[in-house]
Amino acid sequence: MGEDKRDVLQGTLDLMVLKTLETMGPQHGYGIARRIEQISEQALRLNQGTIYPALLRLRQRGWIRADWGTSENGRRARYYTLTKTGKAQIEKETESWERVAATMARFLTVQ
Amino acid sequence: MDEVSRLRTMFSRIGAMFRRKKLDRELEDELRAHLEMAAEENRRRGMNTEEARRKAMRDFGGVTQVRETVRMREGVPFVENLRRDGLYALRQMRKSPGFAAVVIITLALGIGANTTVFSIVDAVMLRPLPYAQPQRLVDVESREVNGTYVSGAVCYPDFFDWRAQNHSFEHLVSYHDQSLTLTGVERAVHLDGEVVSWDLLPLLGVQPELGRGFGPEEEKLGTRVVLISHALWASQFGSDPSVMGRTMHLSGEAYTVIGVTPASFRFPVDAPKNDFWTTLAVDNDGTPRTATANRGNHSLAVIGRLKPGVTVAQADAEMKAIAARLAKQYPDTNTRHDSAGVESEIRALLGDTRTLLLVVLGAVVLVLLIACGNVANLLLARAREREREMAMRSALGANRGRIVRQLLVESVTLGVMGGLAGCGLAFLTTPAVLRLIGESVPRAADAGVNLPVLAFALLVSLVSGVLFGLVPAVASARADLLSALKEGGRAETAGGHRLGSAVIVGQVALGIVLTAGAGLLMTSFLKLTHSNEGFNPDHVLTFTFETPDSRYTKTRAEFYRQYFEKLRALPGVQSAGGSMLLPMTDNSGHLSFENPEHPVSKGEQESARVDVVSPEYFHTMQISLVAGRDFSDGDDMQSPQVMIVNQAFAEKYFHGENPLGRKLKPGAGNGTPGGPPWREIVGVVGNIHSSATQREMDPMQYLPASQLSTWCCMYSVVRTEMDPMSLEPEARSIVTSMDRDIPVTDVHAMQDLIGMQLAQPRFAMVLLGAFAGLALVLTVVGLYGVMAYSVARRTREIGVRLALGAQRGTVLQMVLRDAAVLVGVGMAIGITATLASASVLQSMLYGTGSRNPLVLAGVCGVVALAGMVAAYLPALRAAGIDPIRALRAE
């Protein structure tokens, strides 16, 4: 069950999910997937299904919580909510992401 | 990821294993909701239903892949894989239910038999004795260096010397059975108990539930103190704690109750019904020849607790030295007790029963091996049929480890299911087997299918699953991928056929060993049940009662005379008599005697089995009176003292000369001063077996009860015209009418006594017989399977032979010959193994040697016949093959 080469991408996806839940509040998987698609404006071509392993991972770590609820058009769906440790995690992840981004930017400008 | 998240993940995964169904349903619901929401949104954008649904699927990616990924990561991957293999295995079973059923039934028989036997072995041999540090408890017995003193019983003075002189034991305790009658209660009750030295409880490391144990001063003359069992306390005293210090009347004497033992307490272990324990003070009547001072009276068992660090061997050496010293000190009494033996208490308790159980356990393991052989062969045949499936999996990227694992999971799943069914079988059969054992094996009654037994069954299932699964699994993994995938390419799996044949040969060999053992035990049992006991056990009722010394020392002879008169007057009674050491009751006694024709020093006197009987005893038992006369009521204390011997005695000690009129002095005091009297031999009777499993008919001396009125007590034997047990009420009421404080006990028909004594050999025979039968059936089924399979695979070859002009008879012979070779080789190995291991059974056999050629020949005949029957059907099928169809088929 070792972490593989897609770790960076996975980390990115995790942060996207967490951030989405922070801004939108409790949301179901489809909603989260749509939101990520919209924000990234097709720049990121992602199979919607891939967020489910991510959601499971975040849930297992205790960063998000899942409860069954009813969607806007009366459908039973699983809603995910950010937990307290999840909120704290966003800060940590954001920080490290910005550090990586800044480093990358520096590399790219040095030329 | 920090430690907390890691831990949470781990717990979440472990938790998930137990909520599989719920999680699967939730995931399914969630994914369906996702797709429906996506499709709905697509429809809102103007797509038609079908388009909307398809786009939703496309955007999602692989639904199955996501589902499997999530499922795998929800739980522990290793376990998930196992679960998946397990489910696959179950699906395979459902696909071929016949195959699964045959395998599971075969295993259930093997594992069930093993579980049943193990539950008994566990209770009898493996469970420690129920005392503190039981491994330090040993049995000590009296022995003779170059002699035949087998009973091992010890006398009090020797015991006191052992106790005083040894340095090996923390405690050394003597004990012997004692039956007493509890009176002063509503109805007199017969109680079994034990007379022990004072430190029994400290030796065992047991605390009384109530009150106290004995003190050393309570071995002194005149003391009467008693510990009672929890059961007696509850039944006779209503569990009243104030019973402590109260007086209890046992056989006419007043005892002070000083304590109650815990409910679980037993001593000795094989006497669970004991109700009281009292000190050896009761064996001391203060006279010079009292039991506690008599070196000639050997009736004690001795148990010791080794000091820490002392080994059994060291204690044994010390006790031998002490016994040798005592033999020099007291040559008159101890010459034939010049040695001693120490062995672990549990070994002493089990004796020959140990061999019996080990033989049964060995037999049942053989049955399991044969069952595993069958299953392995079935799986091997199936593995060949599944070659294409395995090759396909290989081609699709499954590595060999993965395939072996999957096959092993399949066989272990089969093993576990067989084990479950086997446990059910064991649950059903254990009570029946326990009934068969009766009381013939100590502690067997405690056996049951409990946790350790279930753990054993599980272990056996897993081990057999791996055992019979590994061979085909490895064979499959080695299979040649290409040739297997090619249509019609039917390469033999590496050595698969030879493997199957080897398994059959092994099965036949094991089957021979088992059947030969069973055959020997059966022969022996038939000899036992059909042997002439020397008396007629039909229509004989036996029972006993106590005439307590406290009231009957003077009047005992007269009491019995009147009693037998009344008994003989009952309607339906042909005759009645009494015997103190009744045959078939495990009671026995030896008595030394002085023979004027062979004067020897007192210590070297011969001794022979003895019984004390009433007039008409021989007539009632139908023991033939060969010469002279029976005892009569006229043989009393005033008349000349007499005795009767049997033919074996006359032969051994009078070398066939007429013993009538000769005089001997058996060492039995009759209460008159001056010690034992000379007795004239007035009669010679036929020999009898004193116990049903006795190999020889021993020399015996019979003394008249009326001339030994200090000796108590006789069994009554009554020959009846009808069912002997129907006489029980009348017999009881005669005794009660004469003395209402005498309870009648041990009421049995003589045939039932014999039956109880044969319980152990019967148990051995029935179990081994059943196992041998099972082994034979399994072997036949296995052989049939292998031959049928081989014929099926050779259809083409046989077709070609037939097409080229081979006779059908030749084909039939060819198949039968193949089977005969397998059976023959197996038989040769089996006979060799049987001859090599025969001595194991020796101690269990009566009237037959352990290498009985007739039995062996019979067994081989049965196995050969069974083997040919198993091979005949496939051979017929082979001969019936239609060459045209066989050739066209491929």
Chai-1 contact restraints between the chains, C-beta under 6 A:
chainA,res_idxA,chainB,res_idxB,connection_type,confidence,min_distance_angstrom,max_distance_angstrom,comment,restraint_id
A,M1,B,P77,contact,1.0,0.0,6.0,A-B,restraint_1
A,G29,B,H34,contact,1.0,0.0,6.0,A-B,restraint_2
A,Y30,B,H34,contact,1.0,0.0,6.0,A-B,restraint_3
A,Y30,B,M37,contact,1.0,0.0,6.0,A-B,restraint_4
A,Y30,B,A38,contact,1.0,0.0,6.0,A-B,restraint_5
A,N47,B,G61,contact,1.0,0.0,6.0,A-B,restraint_6
A,Q48,B,D59,contact,1.0,0.0,6.0,A-B,restraint_7
A,Q48,B,F60,contact,1.0,0.0,6.0,A-B,restraint_8
A,G49,B,F60,contact,1.0,0.0,6.0,A-B,restraint_9
A,G49,B,G61,contact,1.0,0.0,6.0,A-B,restraint_10
A,G49,B,V66,contact,1.0,0.0,6.0,A-B,restraint_11
A,Y52,B,V66,contact,1.0,0.0,6.0,A-B,restraint_12
A,Y52,B,V70,contact,1.0,0.0,6.0,A-B,restraint_13
A,P53,B,T69,contact,1.0,0.0,6.0,A-B,restraint_14
A,P53,B,V70,contact,1.0,0.0,6.0,A-B,restraint_15
A,L56,B,V70,contact,1.0,0.0,6.0,A-B,restraint_16
A,L56,B,R73,contact,1.0,0.0,6.0,A-B,restraint_17
A,Q60,B,T9,contact,1.0,0.0,6.0,A-B,restraint_18
A,Q60,B,S12,contact,1.0,0.0,6.0,A-B,restraint_19
A,R61,B,S5,contact,1.0,0.0,6.0,A-B,restraint_20
A,R61,B,R8,contact,1.0,0.0,6.0,A-B,restraint_21
A,R61,B,T9,contact,1.0,0.0,6.0,A-B,restraint_22
A,G62,B,R8,contact,1.0,0.0,6.0,A-B,restraint_23
A,R75,B,A33,contact,1.0,0.0,6.0,A-B,restraint_24
A,A77,B,A33,contact,1.0,0.0,6.0,A-B,restraint_25
A,R78,B,E30,contact,1.0,0.0,6.0,A-B,restraint_26
